[in-house]
Amino acid sequence: MITAIERYLATGRASGFSLSNVEYRLRSFARFAAVRQETHVRRTTAIDWSSQSGSVAQRHTRYQTICSFAAYVHLEDSRHELLPPNHFGYRKTRRVPYIYSKADIERLILAALQLAPVNSLQPLTYVALISLLASTGLRISEALHLLISDITPQGLLIRRTKFKKTRMVPLHETAVEGLHRYLTSRHRFRIGGDHVFVSNSGDPLCYVRVYEMFRKLLKSANIQPQNGRWPRIHELRHTFAARALESCPTGRRSIGQHILALATYMGHVNIDSTFWYLSATPGLMQDIAVAGESFLHGGRS
């Protein structure tokens, strides 16, 4: 089975996936199957191995890894058994995102301007970072990995994405101007470094530090927890997507093209991630409900 696993991993990595966690799980499963003197995927063995995890989510992850592997190797050797999907009945739930208002974002930027030391690069760094996230919907990891050389006339070249795929993100002229002002300020402070967003010492910003600082900015901007949870910096991305969908043009064909373009722009691996934002915003859901009711009544509201 190890030979089949190595072939499966090689195929996936040739497509650009790292598969480090997948490799760990598959090799663990192979050892488990070897104890039973099995050389092919067996349904009962996959279930027994997956059941060793403590939570339903972990059992589901382990099981789905074997499902994908079994489907691949079954094409070469039918002695590998195909597995029924979602054996453990797991259903992933998403936290309802906080959608920042325009006033929220303005207060966050004002709070960032007042960060100490006032006469340093730090306030300008967080103003530029928050502004870029709000205007582009980048993942925070993508923004923190940006290099100055990734700023091109065509937009931002996003190299280190969640799914290891490169994409170009066009920028509005106001975003271009904002980045230019920030980089000019860096030059004035004589702070170098290859990364776009850096600390006062020129080191790349790390996520833990940004997470802590953003919580401080939320408090300064008087943005309160919702249902016991603080809004997250990643929800600037949710806000961008929700606003983009709210501006969606009318007409079935235009809507489809708009959503597909948004999915590509945001680097979604499948369209489901984009459609999820439809249910994440009450305003969008109300529009969907009105449109649905109109359709059921033959176009009459």
Helices and strands as residue ranges (DSSP letters): H 2-14, H 20-35, H 43-50, H 56-74, H 102-113, H 121-136, H 140-145, G 148-150, E 151-152, E 155-158, E 167-169, H 173-188, H 207-220, H 235-246, H 252-266, H 271-275, G 276-279, H 282-296
